[in-house]
Amino acid sequence: MTAVMVSPALKAQKQELSLQDRVTYNMKVLIAIRQTSQKDLAQAMGIAAPTLSQKFSGRTRWNMDDIEKASDFLDVKPEALVAGHGFEPWDLWVSQRSQGSNPCPGAPSG
């Protein structure tokens, strides 16, 4: 039996995420790419880790201040966190690596 892998981008497009879900999804991807944690993100945003957890679980909503602070910490424009089509966070990684920088600390370059 052959396993078929579906990219996260394809899954997201098929599910037609809400804006809140799209922000959460993009943040999770960028946290993984940056090899950081939700705890570090919460600290950078000036909020408690449980408060950030509520945002990731959908119990409380993201606001513009959250998006701006998170985008500063994740080193992307705020639009990158709310974008749906035409932007995938890992595209940033590919474009930065092709320009000679390595956006993932500890990852091999080249």
C-alpha positions in Angstrom: 0.0 0.0 0.0 1.4 3.4 -0.9 0.9 6.4 1.4 0.0 9.7 -0.2 1.3 12.9 1.5 -0.9 16.0 1.2 0.9 19.3 1.7 -0.4 21.6 4.5 -1.1 24.3 1.8 -3.4 22.0 -0.1 -5.2 21.0 3.1 -5.7 24.6 4.1 -7.1 25.5 0.6 -9.6 22.6 0.7 -10.9 23.6 4.1 -11.4 27.3 3.3 -10.2 28.5 6.7 -11.7 31.5 8.5 -9.5 34.5 9.0 -8.9 33.6 12.6 -8.0 30.0 11.7 -5.8 31.2 8.8 -3.8 33.4 11.3 -3.5 30.5 13.7 -2.4 28.1 10.9 0.2 30.6 9.5 1.6 31.3 13.0 2.0 27.6 13.7 3.9 27.0 10.5 6.2 30.0 11.1 6.8 28.9 14.7 7.9 25.5 13.3 10.1 27.1 10.6 11.7 29.5 13.0 12.3 26.6 15.5 10.8 28.6 18.4 7.9 28.0 20.8 4.5 29.4 21.6 6.0 30.3 25.0 8.6 32.5 23.3 6.0 34.0 21.1 3.8 34.8 24.1 6.7 36.5 25.9 7.5 38.6 22.8 3.8 39.6 22.5 3.7 40.6 26.2 0.9 38.1 27.1 0.7 35.0 29.3 1.3 31.6 27.7 -2.2 30.5 28.6 -3.7 33.6 26.9 -1.8 32.7 23.7 -3.0 29.1 24.0 -6.6 30.4 24.1 -5.9 32.2 20.8 -4.4 29.2 19.2 -7.4 27.0 20.3 -9.9 29.6 19.0 -11.4 30.4 22.4 -10.3 34.0 22.0 -9.7 36.0 18.8 -6.6 37.4 17.3 -6.6 41.2 17.0 -4.5 43.6 15.0 -2.1 44.3 18.0 -1.6 40.5 18.3 -0.8 40.2 14.6 1.6 43.1 14.6 3.5 41.9 17.7 3.6 38.3 16.4 4.8 39.4 12.9 7.6 41.4 14.5 8.7 38.3 16.5 8.4 36.0 13.6 10.1 38.4 11.3 7.4 38.7 8.6 5.0 41.4 7.5 1.6 41.3 9.2 0.0 40.5 5.9 1.9 37.1 5.9 -0.1 36.0 8.9 -3.5 36.8 7.4 -2.8 35.9 3.8 -4.6 33.0 2.3 -3.8 32.5 -1.4 -0.5 33.3 -3.0 1.5 33.2 0.2 2.7 30.2 2.2 5.0 30.8 5.1 7.5 28.2 3.8 7.8 30.1 0.5 9.6 32.7 2.6 12.1 30.1 3.7 12.7 29.0 0.1 13.1 32.6 -1.2 15.4 33.6 1.7 17.6 30.5 1.2 17.9 31.2 -2.5 19.1 34.8 -1.6 21.8 33.3 0.6 20.3 33.9 4.1 19.1 31.1 6.3 15.9 32.0 8.2 16.0 28.8 10.2 18.8 29.0 12.9 20.7 25.7 13.1 19.5 24.4 9.7 22.2 23.7 7.2 22.5 26.4 4.5 23.2 25.8 0.8 
